[in-house]
Amino acid sequence: MEQMISTISEMIWSAPMLYLCIGVGLLFTILTRFVQVRYLKDMVILLFSGKSSESGVSSFQALTLALSGRVGVGNIAGVAIAIAFGGPGAVFWMWFIAFIGSASAFIESTLTQIYKVKDKGEYRGGPAYYIEKGMGKKWYALIFAFAALLAMSVLGPGVQANSITAGLNNAFSIPPLTSGIVLVVILGLIIFGGVKRIAAVAQYVVPFMAIGYVLVSLVIIGLNIQALLGVLALIFKSAFALDSTFGGIIGMAIAWGVKRGVYSNEAGQGTGAHPAGAAEVSHPAKQGLVQAFSVYIDTLLVCSATAFMILITGSYSTQAPDGSFIVDYLKGVEAGPQYTQQAVETVLPGFGSGFVAVSLVFFAFTTIMSQYYIAETNLAYVMKGKQNKIVSMFLKAVLLATTLYGSIRTAETAWVLADIGVGIMVWLNLIAILILAQPALITLKDYRQQRKLGVDPIFSPRKLGIQNADYWDEEYQHDQDKENVS
């Protein structure tokens, strides 16, 4: 059974997937004229300019909700695994896929805002919504919604829970079942409070955990600053087969860098697009830019922190495709959070294991919160406003059960199942945004033109010829009616 699951994962993440992720990212980078660079100032300003409402959360809350999904075990364990099987060069390809993926994140999040709906007083959006409204393919939208439900409530939570319990067991000898039960109880208290409670928790926990983690990494790097240039050279040489030790696995460097990069930053998956739909903004491009910036925070900041700590302290082993070791600095240590724990322990003895374990608790816990929100959004789409308490309770029960089960199963199985879930969503979503890119590009152009006029951009889809943007059409008509009355 495990062999069959592994084979399915390898098929999903075969060469065509890598070409698709890179190709789509490069295409959107060109079509948007490097939106991820040109609008960097706007991204930062927009982070703090939006306000929440009764129906939606603020841009910053939507960002932290998205980051709670992006910043997870992929930033600690995922980076370590990429180095273990792809060598130091995998880090460069994680950076590369994050840079071009930022353009993909802009497109999918802008589309989400264009085609969002108001459901029971709250904004909802995501690939299922823009596939139906933008493409007119309800059957395709339903396939994505069910795939997202499966990935986010059954296949995905396990790897997060497994990393939490493994880290706590390694650092404090807490039995996985014990920490798994505590995790489920706390998670249940939050997800039963709805999206507003999830967003409220995320806006405080996510910045705190990310800043704390990066600060410790800066201490590790600072105390080994003489080795930094050598590490950077190793990353770039290994990425292009210029290093004698790692030159023979350039294919693995690209494959694992892209695979773990996409898993971590989620650009193109469609997952980050869901919280983007919950934001209260005056123009879809605003939240598209904010979500594009979240990819930078995830990979260029947090993932890089992990990579530098591991490489600068030599706390890793890299395995060749035939099972032999190219380098084996950590004999007998399983690839994953233990690499990062060892890296911190090397410089700060007695602190590393506990610190990384606690970081994993925050990182992975907030990711499971985000996964529940995404699953709930897709359930709302499938039920079309007819969602009842029994169905909602069932979804919560399934997610909590898979979280508990994931906390005690093997790490390898947990990662393979998570990769399958993510891979299916990536295939479905990238094809969709390739077909649907035009409305997002038109919206970006409209945003740019309004900014040049010195006004705060306001979205009017009718003026731009964008169809089926029902929420925005209603808002436009409401504003017109108020003007006529006045």
NORPETA-V426366 format. One record per backbone hydrogen bond with DSSP energy under -1.0 kcal/mol. CO is the residue of the C=O (numbers start at 0). NH is the residue of the N-H. Records with the same first field share a line. If there is no record, write none. Layout:
# NORPETA-V426366
CO->NH + NH
This chain:
# NORPETA-V426366
0->4
1->5
2->6
3->7
4->8
5->9
6->10
7->11
8->12
10->13
13->16 + 17
14->18
15->19
16->20
17->21
18->22
19->23
20->24
21->25
22->26
23->27
24->28
25->29
26->30
27->31
28->33
29->32
33->36 + 37
34->38
36->39
38->42
39->43
40->44
41->45
42->46
44->47
54->122
55->52
56->279
57->61
58->62
59->63
60->64
61->65
62->66
63->67
65->69
66->70
69->71
71->74
72->76 + 77
75->79
76->80
77->81
78->82
79->83
80->84
81->85
82->86
83->318
86->89
87->90
88->92
89->93
90->94
91->95
92->96
93->97
94->98
95->99
96->100
97->101
100->104
101->105
102->106
103->107
104->108
105->109
106->110
107->111
108->112
109->113
110->114
116->123
118->121
121->118
123->116
125->129
126->130
127->131
128->132
129->133
130->134 + 136
136->140
137->141
138->142
139->143
140->144
141->145
142->146
143->147
144->148
145->149
146->150
147->151
148->152
149->153 + 154
150->155
156->160
157->161
158->162
159->163
160->164
161->165
162->166
163->167
164->168
165->169
166->170
167->171 + 173
168->172
174->178
175->179
176->180
177->181
178->182
179->183
180->184
181->185
182->186
183->187
184->188
185->189
186->190
187->191
189->192
190->193
193->197
194->198
195->199
196->200
197->201
198->202
200->204
201->205
203->207
204->208
205->209
206->210
207->211
208->212
209->213
210->214
211->215
212->216
213->217
214->218
215->219
216->220
217->221
218->222
220->223
221->224
223->226
224->227
226->230
227->231
228->232
229->233
230->234
231->235
232->236
233->237
234->238
236->241
242->246
245->248
248->252
249->253
250->254
251->255
252->256
253->257
254->258
255->259
256->260
257->261
258->262
259->263
260->264
261->265
265->268
270->273
272->276
274->277
275->278
277->56
281->458
282->285
283->287
284->288
285->289
286->290
287->291
288->292
289->293
292->296
293->297
294->298
295->300
296->301
297->302
298->303
300->304
301->305
302->306
303->307
304->308
305->309
306->310
307->311
309->314
313->315
315->328
317->325 + 326
319->322
323->319
326->317
329->332
335->338
336->340
337->341
338->342
339->343
340->344
341->345
343->347
347->350 + 351
350->354
351->355
352->356
353->357
354->358
355->359
356->360
357->361
358->362
359->363
360->364
361->365
362->366
363->367
364->368
365->369
366->370
367->371
368->372
369->373
370->374
371->375
372->376
373->377
374->378
375->379
376->380
377->381
378->382
379->383
382->385
387->391
388->392
389->393
390->394
391->395
392->396
393->397
394->398
395->399
396->400
397->401
398->402
399->403
400->404
401->405
402->406
404->407
409->413
410->414
411->415
412->416
413->417
414->418
415->419
416->420
417->421
418->422
419->423
420->424
421->425
422->426
423->427
424->428
425->429
426->430
427->431
428->432
429->433
430->434
431->435
436->440
437->441
438->442
439->443
440->444
441->445
442->446
443->447
444->448
445->449
446->450
447->451
448->452
449->454
450->453
460->465
467->469
468->472
469->473
470->474
471->475
472->476
473->477
474->478
475->479
476->480
477->481
478->482
479->483
480->484
481->485
